[in-house]
């Protein structure tokens, strides 16, 4: 790996990072090679580390994906979160609560196919009958369920701790981290990037990685490229669990009620939607309502009670709004565009960025360094040209926005 890196380039710049958890892993990989390969890396962040969507992520760590590549990425990433102090250093706040995906009769066949796929790449998952699910989470209403996919090893992390630890790992590896520094332009010559201009220093580099998340399309336009990435407002709500249900519970994705929910500190349950309509809530990422809507609290509360009737006695604890960077097929763009330009896209994570972050970082680092990873393959699934080719990433069944 180090020998290949030495031939790849001498100075890489990661531009205008907002989804730091994804690219910070890439920077850590590249930076760890730097001492022996002579590769230099800079990370440019327009605010502070964790100020963007990463710090407000629901931070769910699950492996329930329906494409082999994304399943492999999720499995690899869980391994990093589970062994974070040893592999990265610092604390990510990972809680191993288990994860269950709940489906009705019409989706059982797809669920079973996904479980088989996930097992084939090493994921510990199983088809769980509703009786066993009720034992894992007493109080669930399972009358409309057929089965659930269960992952004992999954859970959730603390997003701010995670991104801060990644940033510290970058610094230890020798990465130059520039915060409160906005990228203002991408410089090019002869069809190749030559660096970036910022609100601070001008940086020269033959490789620039656009990991700007909801700002990704804006940064791409600086390089003369249009990409189908929209900044979309998403919301989460919190509910205080009632007496008798104070204990933490597994992470649940309820495809019947189009919700996900997990435990939060203070006896709270966090609730969000699994809803493709969120792609229509396009906003200016620099100016949007960061509070939660009352209608959203009422809606998610009703959906939660449908699955977990005891929560009818819960109290609302508010919520907040954050951002997803959404593509037409709800999967990221990870590509060099155009080929040979040295301008790399790593955005459009569509809500998958946190849980897949370690794998995304490794894949992008290897792409920039010209390294082929047999575990992940060539990553063509996430090429930019798939949209022009009418070949979007597709899930195996209808709730494919879950991956």
Buried (B, 14 or more C-beta within 10 A) or exposed (E): BBEBBBEBBEBBBBBBBBBBBBBBBBBBBBBBBBEEBEBBBBBBBBBEBBBBBBBBBBBBBBBBBBBBBBBBBBBBBBBBBBEBEEBBBBBBBBBBBBBBBBBEEEBBEBBBEBBEBBEEBEBBBBBBEBEBBBEBBEBBEBEBBBBBBBBBBBBBBBBBBBBBBBBBBBBBBBBBBBBEBBBBBBBBEEEBBBBBBBEBEEBEBBBBBBBBBBBBBBBBEBBEBEBEBBBBBBBBBBBBBBEEBEEBBBBBBBBBBBBBBBBBEEBBBBBBBBEEEBBEBEBEBEEBEEEBBEEBBEBBBEBBBBBBEBBEEBEBBEBBBBBBBBBBBBBBBBBBBBEEBBBBBBBBBBBBBBBBBBBBBBBBBBBBBEBEBEEBEEBEBBBBEBBEEEEEBEBBBEBBBBB
